[in-house]
Amino acid sequence: MRFMIMHKNDPHTEAGEKPGPELMAKMGAFIGEHAQRGTFVDGAGLGRSATRTRLTFRDGRATIKHGPYKGENELPGAALLLTVRTREEAIGWAERYGKILGDGEIELGPINEPWDLGMMPKPADPPLRVLLLEKADEDRVRTAKQKADITRLKTEMTKAGVLSTNLELKPSATAKRLVFTNHQLRVHDGPFSESKELIGGFAVLELPSMEEALAMCKRYAEILGGTLEIDVRLVDAT
């Protein structure tokens, strides 16, 4: 089973604070362990809301809002990792994607690169990696034409070297929301209407069961300080 595990933003991240060396070492070891097992597929942290862009689609028009901003409907239905040259290029792809789907919302969040975390000097003119999050809408059913148009657009993005990760998520009825407070865990079963907390980062893992995913999240939360919210979503393999 493939899971997308998303931890929510916190005040330290939102303030632009860089993680300390101890946290970086623990997270590196954690990822390395899962990579060695073959269970780690992908993952990254996202920048604070000041680096992000929200696109709202209504009646065929897109309203673009740059951060900083607070979370609103932060329940993804799909996630695409794009590699572009500029924020404007990412917005262009997101506008095309969103206009196919009609009314709804998309968020673009740049990925934290090693130079953003102080691990190395920033290269000259590096590419920009951005996570495109399509917000879920339980009332939306894609038509055959929308599905075909989205498939064509994703094919175009792949051929252009823009799309590297493409994740369709199963409905939140199959999900779990984990709320850690001082290392104490509360588990909420889906479905969820929304979350007000911005996504701070994600990991995609191949694990045998939801129980295994929850156990992994306990270690993940311990590394991140023991007080945070995590959504565990199943990836749709179809």
BAKOL-834014 format. One record per residue: x, y, z of N, C-alpha, C in turn. Coordinates in steps of 0.1 Angstrom, whole numbers, plus 2048, in hexadecimal, padded with zeros to 3 digits. Each point is the difference from the previous one (the first is absolute). Example, Ala and Ser with C-alpha at 12.3 -4.5 7.8 and 13.67 -1.06 7.14 Angstrom:
8847C784E7F780C80080980C8007FC80B7F980980B8007F880B808
END
This chain:
8097F48007F780C80080980C8007FC80A7F880880D8007F880B8088088068087FA80B80980780D7FD7F880B80180680D8007FE80680E80B8038077FF80480E80480F8007F780880580280F7FF7FF80680E80B80680480080780D7FD80F7FD7F980680A7FC80D7FF80A80A8047FF80C7FB80980B8037FF80480E80B80680680080480D80680E8017FE80780B80580E80180F8027FD8087F680480E8017FD8038007F17FA7F77F98018007F17FB80C7FA7F48058057FA80B7FA80880D80280880080B80980B80380C8007F88027F57F880C7FF7F880C7FB8077FE7FA80C80B7FA8088067F37F980D7FF8008067F47FA8007F580B7FE7F37FC8017F680A80F7FE8058017FC80C80D7FF8068077F47FB80D7FF8038087F47FB7FC7F38067FB80080C7FB7F38067F47FB7F97F68097FD7F47FC7F98047FB7F28098077FA8047FC7F28067F28008097FE80A8067F38017F67F58027F78028097F67F68037F77FD7F47FC80B7F97F77FE7F58087F97F480C8047FE8097F97F68017F18038027FD80C8027F28047F27F87FE7F58078037F37FA7FF7FD7FD7F180380A7F77FD7FE7F280A7F67FA80D8008058097F67FB7FC7F28037FB7FE80C7FB7F38057F57FB7F67F78097FD7F47FB7F88057FF7F18098087FC8067FF7F38077F27FE8077FC80A8087F48007F67F48007F58018067F67F58007F88007F380180B7F97F88017F37F28058027FD80580C7F28058037FF80F7FE80B8077FF7FF80F7FD7FF8027F17F68077FC7FE8037F280480E7FC7FB80A80980380E7FD7FD80880C80480C8017FD80980B80880C8007FA80A80780780D8017F980980A80680B8047FA80A8087FC80B7F77F68088047FB80C7F880480D80780280A7F880380D8067F480680780380B8087F58078077F68067F67F58048057F58057F780580C7F880980880580580C7F98067FC7F28047F37FE8057FB7F47F67FA7F67F37FF8057F67F87F97F78097F87F87F97F77F68077F87F37F88007F58078027F37F98007F88057F47FB7F67F87F88047F47F17FB8037F78097FF7F27FD8027F88027F37F97F57FC7FA8007F27F18018027FA80A7FA7F18028007FC8057F37F67F97FA7FA8047F480A8037F480A7F780080A8007F580B80A80280080780B80B80A8038087FB80C80C8048008097FD80B80480C8087FF80080D80580A80980C7FB80680B8087FF80D7FC80580480880C8037F980B80480780D80E7FA80480980980280D7FC8058008018108087F780680180180F80880C80580080280D7FB7F780A7F18008027FB7F48047F27FF8037FE7F48097F47FF8067FC7F58097FA7F57F87FF7F48067F97F57FA7F18027FF7FA7FA7F67F28007FE7FB7F27FE7FE7FC7F47FC7F27FD80C7F97FC8077FA80A80D7F97FD7FF7F17FF7F67FB7F87FE7F27FF8037FC7F180C7FB7FD8047FD7F27F87F47FB7FD8017F37FB7F57F880A7FA7F780B8087FD80A7FB7F780D80980380B7FB7FD80D8078028097FD7F480680B7FA8097FE7F580C80880380C7FA7FE80D8068028058057F380180E7FF8048067F380F8058028078007F580D8067FF80080B7F580280C8047FE80B7F780C80A80280080B7F880A80A8017FC80B80A7F38047FF7FB80B8087F27FD8067FD80980A7F27FF8057F68027F68028097F77F78047F57FD7F47F780A7F87FD7FF7F47F87F77F68088027FE80D7F87F78087F18058007FE80D8017F28058007FA7FD7F38078017F57FB7FE7F37FB7F27FE8077F68057FC7F28007F47FE80980080680C7F57FF8097F38067FB80180B7F87F48067FA7FA7F77F68087F97F87FB7F77F67FA7F48078067FB80A7FB7F58087F280380680080B8077F48048077F48047F78038067F47F58037F77F97F47FA8077F57FF7FA7F37FC7F67FC80A80380180D7F87FA80A7F480A80480180C7FD7F580980380280680E7F580480780180680D8087F880A8098068078087F980A80C80880380A7FA80780C80780580C7F77FE80B8077FD80D7F97FF80A8098088097F880680B80780780D7FC7FA8098097FF80E7FE7FB80A80380C8077F580480980280B80E7FC7FC80A80980080E7FC7FD8057F680A8087F77FB8077F680880C8068078037FD80C80C80480780C7F87FA8098077FA80C7FA7FB80B80080A80B7F97FE80B80080A80680E8038008097F680580D8037F68098087F37FC7FF7F68078088027FD80F8057F48038027FB80D80E8038068088077F880E80380480A7F57FF7FC7F57F88097F57FF80B8027F67FE8097F680A8027F67FD80E7F980A8067FA7FD80C7F97F67FE7F47F980B7FE7F67FF7F58078007F27FD7F67F78078007F37FB80C7F88078037F67FC80B7F67F47FB7F87F58088017F57FD7F77FA7F28017FD7FB80D7FB7F38017F27FF7FB7FB7F47FC7F27FE7FD7F780280D7F48037FD7F680280B7F77F48018007F880B7F77F58027F48058087F47FD7FB7F48058077F67F48017F97FF80B7F67F68027F28077FD7F97FB7F67F38047FC7F67F88087F88068087F67F98087F28047FB7F97F67FA7F28027FC7F77FE80C7F880A8047F87FE80C7F47F77FD7FD7F880A7F57F67FE7F38078017F67FB7F87F28058017F87F37FF7F97FD80B7F97F38007F48007F67FB80C7FC7F58017F78047FF7F180E8017FE8048007F28027F27FB7FA7FD7F48037F47F98058047F280C7FB7FD8068037F37F97FA7F57FD8087F57FA7FA7F480A7F97F87FB7F87F680A7F97F88098097F87FA80C7FC80880A7F980B8068097FC80380D80A80580980B7F78037FD7F380280A7F68028097FF7F47FB8007F48087FF7F480980C7FE7FA80C80380880D7FF80B80080A7FD7FC80D80B80080A80B7F67FC7FC7F47FB80A7F67FC8098067F57FA8077F68088067F580980B8067FB80880980980A80680B7FA8087FE7F680880B7F980780A7FA7F77FB7FB7F58097FA7F680980B7FA7FA80C7FD80880B7FB80A80580A7FC80080D80980480B80C7F78017FD7F37FF80A7F680180A8017F57FB8017F48098027F480880C8017FB80B80680880C80280980080B8017F58088097FE80B7FB80780C7F38048017FB80880B7FA7F780B7F97F57FC7F97F880A8097F48038037FE80D8087F58057F97F78097F68058077F87F880A7F18037FE7F87F67FF7F28027FD7F87F78097F980580A7F97F880B7F28048007F77F77FD7F28018027FD7FA80E7F98078097FD7FB80D7F27FB8017FE7F58077F37FA8037F880A8097F37FF8007F88098088047FF80F7FD80B80780580080E7F87F78097F67F97FB7F97F68088097F480380B7FE7F88097F680380C80580880080C80480C8068067FF80080F80C80480680180280F80680E8027FB80780A80780D8048057FD80E80D8038028077FE80C80480D8077FB80280C80380C8078097FD80C80C80480080A7FE80A80180D8097FE7FE80D80280B8098097FB80C80C80680080A7FC80A8027F18008017FA7F38037F27FE7F47F78027F58068047F37F88027F88007F47FB7F57FB7FA7FE7F37F17FF8017F98077F87F27FE7FD7FE7FD7F27F87F57FC7FE7FC7F37F18037FC7FE8077F57F38037FB7FE7F97F27F67F97FF7FC7F97F37FA8097F78037FE7F27F98087F67F17FC7FF7F88077F880480A7F780280E8078088097FA80280D8057FB80A7F67FA80B8057FB80A7F680C8097FC80980380980B8087FD80A80180C80B8067FE80980480B80480E7FE80180780B80480E80080F8028008087F580180E8018028077FE7F38098097FC8087FF7F48097F38008017F97F58097F580080F8058008087FA80A80D80480180A7F77FA7FC7F47FC8097F77F97F97F27FE8067F87F87FA7F37FD80A7F57FE7FB7F48028087F47FD7F77F67F98057F97F67F87F67F98087F38037F87F68068067F38047F87F47FB8077F57FD7FA7F47FE8007F880D7F47FD8057FF7F980D7F57F57FF8017F68087F67F57FF7F28038057FF80A8097F38028067FF80E8067F38048037FE80D8078067FF80E8007F58068067FF80D80F8028008067FB7F680F8037FE80280F7FD7F88067F980180F7FD7FE80880D7F77FC8087FE80780D80C7FF8098067F480180C7FD80880B8097FB8028017F380A8087FA7FE80E8037F48058007FD80E80380380480F7FF7F680980480380E80F8048018087F87F880F80480080280D7F97F98027F580180C7F87FC80D8097F67FE8087FB80B80980B80280B8057F680580B80180A80B8097FB8057FD7F480B8087FA7FC80E7FF7F38037FC7FC80E7FE7FB80780C8027FA80C7FE80880C7F47FB8097F87F77FA7F67FA8097F38078017FF80C7F97F38088007FE8047F27F77FA7F97FD8037F27F47F87FC7FB8037F47F57F97F98057F97F47FC7F47FD8047F87F47F47FA7FA7FE8017F37F67F97F98077F47F87F97F58018057F37FA7F67FD7F58048017F37F77FE7F58057F57F77F67F87FC8047F57F68018067F280A7FB7F98018057F27F87F67F77F98067F77F87F87F68097FB7F68017F37FF8097F97F67FA7FF7F27F38037FF7F97FF7F380580B7F6
END
